[in-house]
Amino acid sequence: MTCARLAASLALLTLTSLPALAGGPIATATEAPVAVAAEAPKPADPWTGPWAAFTLGSGRTTYDITGTAGVPGIPVPVLGLDLPDFGGKGGTAGVEIGYSKRFGDNLVLGLQVGRSNAAIDTDAALDLGFILPLDLSYRYRASSMTSVLGQIGYLVNDKSMVFALAGVTRAKFDGTLTSNGFAGLDYGLSLQGLTLGAGIETRVTDKVSLRLDYRVTNFPDRELFDGFIGPVAAEVGLESSMQTVNAAVVMRF
């Protein structure tokens, strides 16, 4: 009986070992995969990206008008005039689009294009009857402005930025010059000049901010008239500049 039991045990051991000896699969315990948490995406920088703005403002134009008047046959002018710091005031309204990008913690660089309509009127009258048979009436209006400006800004905190502007502005002016009560010359001028400015912008939400800026544009000299008014030879020249204060609602995308 002992031999029979030993033989049965050996047979059972042989049967259970055959799969391993034959290279068959052996079931082993496996570990469950460990889930790796994905990094949360960084929030978008509110100072980087495209933007659009609606603007309202107040503008002032300053003119330096020079002129000479003479009589044919007399080699020197009979009269010379220089009327400095002569100008008008009015309102402006427009739109702007641009793109800005933040560098580091505080620096913001950008480029913007803007278009504004204006109603900045100037009226003047000049009566030279005590010297020459000549009186002039003059109306001048700055009617629109188109600007291309670069911007450099400094973030004083995460919500507010002070900035400087520099670029060019092209302005359209409409004018009427009459003499001795009769309709004279209607004309339109387009002048382009250097614009400099500064301002501040403050975010009220991640996508909306309020902005206030001041700009000054100096335009080159321009000849308005060179010809005869009756028997009088006249020349009129203009040197002009424009100052604006603009408030804007800025929407960032």
FENHUNOR-V948880 format. One record per helix or strand of 3 or more residues. SS is the DSSP state (h for helix, s for strand). FROM is the first residue (numbers start at 1). TO is the last residue. Records with the same first field share a line. If there is no record, write none. Layout:
# FENHUNOR-V948880
SS->FROM-TO  FROM-TO
This chain:
# FENHUNOR-V948880
h->2-21
s->49-71  79-103  107-127  135-155  160-179  182-203  208-219  222-229  232-252
